[in-house]
Amino acid sequence: MAMFVQAVIISALDYCNALYYGCNKSITRQLQVIQNRACRIIFGLKKRADVNEKMQSLHWLKIDERIMFKILLLVYKGVHGMAPSYINELLSFNNIVTTNKRRSSLHISLQSHPRAFETVAPKLWHQLPSSIRTCQTIDLFKTHLKTYLFKKSYNLEY
């Protein structure tokens, strides 16, 4: 049952979910209700049962963090030249040279909408600890990012 729910419901929640960043909280709350119901189905819980512990045991990020994960993964791919050209075109970089180190800083476009990718992406990227932003491989980045967002999602220490 868990594999079915993961394959059908959770993948549907993840589809284009980056578009929900910054939208009305009632929309993301509805998506969270769907995820909570999926968890209740897997564990056979009653309608009003608390699902936080069960969602933790499934290692599921909550909806808001799933959205951030998707955006930040696109940014990582853009920074490392793995994203499609249309994503790279939305990101602008300022090269910063410090003693013996060269790093790129994402620039926020002030002309775009506050929910636009080119505005949101740098904001979220710069909120990440540098140890996550500087991961050398995408797998390592995803692992550290999910751990960071998981702990943020469930108010655990990082």
Secondary structure by P-SEA (a helix, b strand, c coil): caaaaaacaaaaaaccccccccccaaaaaaaaaaaaaaaaaaaccccccccaaaaaaaccccaaaaaaaaaaaaaaaaaaccccaaaaaabbbbbbbcccbbbbbbbbccccccccaaaaaaaaaaaccccccccccaaaaaaaaaaaaaaaaacccc
